């Protein structure tokens, strides 16, 4: 239960804090982009079963692989993709914390 609360707290509460701290003027748009980054979880639809609470998403699902994470980190290098990169890496961080707590 604690792992689930931390996992989803990191998915939804931590991003709003980051948006408020870093992008104070446009925090609502930034938070919206961060929430849109949850769409990378659509790759869970390719797994059987679709949801397994005891499965680590990192390097299991296609959009959660180390290669994808490297691309997300590359987004940080460019101003136009930086917010997207932060959002995707925050998502991966939330999933990684979930994996560490297994």
C-alpha positions in Angstrom: 0.0 0.0 0.0 2.8 2.4 0.9 4.6 1.6 -2.4 1.4 2.4 -4.3 0.9 5.7 -2.5 4.5 6.8 -3.1 4.4 5.7 -6.8 1.3 7.6 -7.7 2.3 10.6 -5.5 5.5 10.8 -7.5 3.4 10.6 -10.7 1.0 13.4 -9.8 2.1 15.5 -6.8 5.9 15.7 -7.4 5.4 17.1 -11.0 3.2 19.9 -9.8 5.8 20.9 -7.3 8.5 20.8 -10.0 6.3 22.9 -12.3 5.7 25.4 -9.5 9.3 25.7 -8.6 10.9 25.8 -12.1 8.2 27.2 -14.3 6.3 29.4 -11.9 4.9 31.7 -14.6 3.5 28.9 -16.8 3.2 26.2 -14.2 -0.3 25.0 -15.3 0.9 24.4 -18.9 4.0 22.7 -17.7 2.0 20.5 -15.3 -0.3 19.6 -18.2 2.7 18.5 -20.3 4.0 16.5 -17.3 0.6 14.8 -17.0 0.6 14.1 -20.8 3.9 12.3 -20.3 1.8 9.6 -18.6 0.9 8.5 -22.1 4.1 6.5 -22.3 2.3 4.0 -20.1 0.3 3.0 -23.2 3.2 0.6 -23.8 1.8 -1.4 -20.9 -1.0 -2.5 -23.3 1.6 -4.6 -25.1 2.3 -6.7 -22.0 0.5 -9.8 -20.7 -0.9 -9.2 -18.2 -1.4 -5.5 -18.9 -1.0 -4.6 -15.2 1.2 -6.6 -12.8 1.8 -4.8 -9.5 5.0 -6.8 -8.9 6.6 -6.1 -12.3 9.2 -3.5 -12.7 8.4 -1.3 -15.7 12.0 -0.1 -16.2 13.6 -1.9 -19.2 10.5 -4.1 -19.5 8.1 -2.0 -21.6 9.4 -0.4 -24.9 8.9 3.2 -23.8 10.6 2.5 -20.4 13.8 1.0 -21.8 17.3 2.4 -21.2 17.4 3.5 -24.9 14.2 5.4 -24.5 15.4 7.0 -21.2 18.6 8.1 -23.1 16.4 9.8 -25.7 14.3 11.5 -22.9 17.6 12.7 -21.3 18.6 14.1 -24.7 15.4 16.2 -24.8 16.9 18.2 -21.9 19.6 19.6 -24.3 17.1 21.6 -26.4 14.9 24.4 -25.0 11.9 23.3 -27.1 11.9 19.8 -25.8 13.2 20.4 -22.2 9.8 20.4 -20.5 8.9 17.2 -22.2 12.2 15.6 -21.2 11.7 16.6 -17.6 8.2 15.2 -17.6 9.3 11.9 -19.1 12.2 11.6 -16.8 10.0 12.3 -13.8 7.7 9.5 -15.0 10.6 7.2 -15.2 11.9 8.2 -11.8 8.5 7.4 -10.3 8.5 4.0 -11.9 12.1 3.4 -10.8 11.3 4.2 -7.2 8.5 1.7 -7.4 11.0 -0.9 -8.7 13.4 -0.1 -5.9 10.7 -0.7 -3.3 9.8 -4.2 -4.5 
